[in-house]
Amino acid sequence: MPRRKTLWRNTRNVISCQGEQLNNENVTSEAPENVVSNVRETLENMQKQLQSIEDIIQDLS
């Protein structure tokens, strides 16, 4: 269980950092569109992964 909580914490940190990047107009206006698109896609995938981790932790609790 501690390993899953660590994975959960790390995934939340990545989501937070990528969300901050996407909310920063300086980053999104100056970065190439394909980079911004990749960050959005990665963020979406990480959010799905986080939900899966939370579901597993819930099932194990």
Secondary structure, DSSP 8 states (H G I E B T S, - for coil): -HHHHHHHHHHHHHHHHHHHHHH-HHHHHHS-HHHHHHHHHHHHHHHHHHHHHHHHHHHH-
